[in-house]
Amino acid sequence: MHTDPVNYVRNAIRSVPDWPKPGVTFRDITPVLQDPQSFRVLVDLFVYRYMRQRLDLVAGIDARGFILGAVLAYELNLGFVPVRKKGKLPFHTLAEEYTLEYGNATVEMHSDAVKPGQRVLLIDDLIATGGTMLAAAKLLQRLGANVVEAASIIDLPELGGSKALKETGLPLYSVCSF
């Protein structure tokens, strides 16, 4: 293995030009997940960061945040909470709307997903404009959670999301940026 785990993971991320539209380079984490060694290195980077922090739950954002969030919650012996796209959860929900490039979207959580004061790590695969992450953090905070940190595999700093998150005072950790 490469001696630098961050670059090892970064080099496993596939760049797909002109997807989903011309001029956009999509950062695809599926090769990282497909390879057992790079997947383990990625998970271990997060485990080592959070293993000594006092956390109660990991909240993962629909859909790729579920993959990493669930594995991380298991490794840290914590519960996992899904933050879903609107209309996917069967019980009483709380919703938070956010702005997309064209139009709006909504994320939801079960109203009993977190208890006031619980310390939550919020995780997704990628931060672009930050809208989804900010909406998920607001949802958690509305339920009384203390969002300890937001985390992602990839940050796309040019799109302003990491800056917007930091401006709210929410600490942010990303494995790598493009």
Protein Blocks (a to p, Z undefined) as FASTA:
>chain_A
ZZblklmmmmmpccdehiabehiacddfklmmmpmklmmmmmmmmmmmmmmpccfbdcdd
dfklmmmmmmmmmmnopacdddddehiafbdcdddddddfbocddddddfklpcghiacd
dddfbdcklmmmmmmmmmmmmnopacfbacdfbdcfknommmmmmmnopacddfbdZZ
